[in-house]
Amino acid sequence: MANTIVETNFMFNAPVEEFEAAAPAFVDAFTNLPGLIWKIWLLNGPEREAGAILYFDSEESLNAYVDGPLVTALEQHPAVVSLSIKRFAIMPELTAATRGPVNLAEATV
């Protein structure tokens, strides 16, 4: 896989307002994450579910993230419940047809 996507989802057992107030503290960690092209932050407040879709420049960068300190901190956070991490390849033709925000010249199935 040239460029890869990882999807994270989790439930949290804190008030939504606390989650929203705490999340900006992690922006710099992701801004400086090697190989991260972009991250979309997800929140379903009524269900107390959050997550992200992250687009990496390589499988190595994705693996470093999944095996690294940010995911470890998430796994160990007392407010995080039921963490799920899924890796995906990009389907370049369909993504191009629907204007997906990825570099399709490097994406593979």
N, C-alpha and C positions, 0 to 999 in steps of 0.2 A: 504494500500500500504506500503510495507516495504521500498524499495528503489524507489525513484521517480525522474522523469525528469521534468524540467521546460524549456520551450523555450521562449525566449524573442526576439522580433523583433521591430525595429523602423526605421523611416526615420530620417535623420538629415539634417539641413539646413546650414551647414558650409562646407568649403572646405575639401576634403578628407585628405589633409596633416595636417590640424588643428585637425581633429578627430584622426588621427593616432598619432599625437604628444601628445594629451591629454589623450588618453586611458591608457598608462602605469601608470599614477598616481593612478589608481584604483586597480592595481594588489594586493597590500598589503591588501586592504579591503576584497578582495575575498580569498586571501590566509588564512586570519584569520577568515573567515566566519564559524561559528559553523555548523557542519553537511555537509558541502560541500565536496564531494569526488573529483570532477573535474569540470572544466568549459572549454568549447570550445568557443573561441571568433570568431565571424563571421563578415565578411565585404564584401560588394558588392559595391566597390568604385564608379563604373560608375553610379550606380543607387542611390548612397548616402543612402544605407540601411546597417544597422548593427544589431547585435544581439548576442545571446549566447545560448548554450545548457548547462544546469547545472544539475549535477547528485548529489542528496542528499541522505544521509543515512536514512532519515525518512520523513514522511509527515509533522511532526512537524517542522523539520528543514527547509523544503521547505516553509511552511506557514510563519515561522519567517522571511525568506528572502523576500517573496512576500509582507508581511505586514510591512517590516522594512525600515530602513533609506536609504539603497542603491536604492531600487525601488522608494521610495519617491523622492530622489534626481534626479533620471532619469526622473520621471514624471514631475518634476518641472524645468528641465533644459531647457533654452530657445532655444537650438539648436535641441532638440528632438521633433519629430513630429510623431503622430500615433503609440504610444507604444502599443504593443500587448504582453500579457503574457498568455501562455497556459501550463497547467499541463498534464502530461501523466504518465500512468502506463507503466511498461516494459512488453513486451511479451517475457518471458524467453526462451522458446524453439527456437523461430525464432532468437532471439538475439544471443543465443549460436551457432546456425548453421552458422551465418554470422560473428562470432568472435567479437561481440559487447563488448566494454571495460567496462563491468559492473560486479558486484559481483552477479552472477546469483543464487547463493545459497540462497540469501535473497530476490531476486526480485519476485514479484507476478504480476499476471495479474489483 
